[in-house]
Amino acid sequence: MNRFLRRLKEELLPSRHAFDCVRGTDTSGIVALKRLRVASGNKSDGSSYQATPPEVFQQAMSSVPVDGYTFVDLGCGKGRMLLMAAELGFRSIVGVEFSPHLARIARNNLSSMGVDAGVVTGDAAEFAFPDDPMVVFMYNPFGALVMEKVMAKLAVHQHPAFVVYVNPKHESTFPASFIRIAHSQDWAVWRKDVIAP
């Protein structure tokens, strides 16, 4: 089977990941950017959908605090990481997704699992971060243009923040106030502390 047909099969008839088999959810597959049904905004700076493998999430999240922190997934897709964050016990959980189609699937997955988490449909560059200590998760959801805007907002955030970035293609956009505290071949984690005046 040639590459195009394999990709089409993965989009239209994806194999069900073990994560979904156990939970009865729908987070599997790959969805090309052009099929994400995004009307406007930073579509040209977006990425295709593919969920983070659970083992990669678990490894990366071992470097961040949970108690008292809000988990924010930028580019939450179908919500797999929101479900996993709920299992870790974050104070609150929110996903941001620019595709209404994927956001709807994420809400259905959260509802089916009884997880109390919000999903905001919109552009991550315009998202107003909660006024809380945060762990911000990203799986290379957008390009450098949006990343610069997101990191500029996080740089002035008034609470401690950790950024967990899987497939960190645009880490050069991170301000100097973010210190890399852990990394592997697949991910990296940065910390930004709030310095008292």
Secondary structure by P-SEA (a helix, b strand, c coil): ccaaaaaaaaaccccccaaaaacccccccccccccccccccccccbbbbbbccaaaaaaaacccccccbbbbbccccccaaaaaaaaacccbbbbbbccaaaaaaaaaaaaaaccbbbbbccccccccccccccbbbbcccccaaaaaaaaaaaaacccbbbbbbcccccccccccccccccccccbbbbbbbbbcc
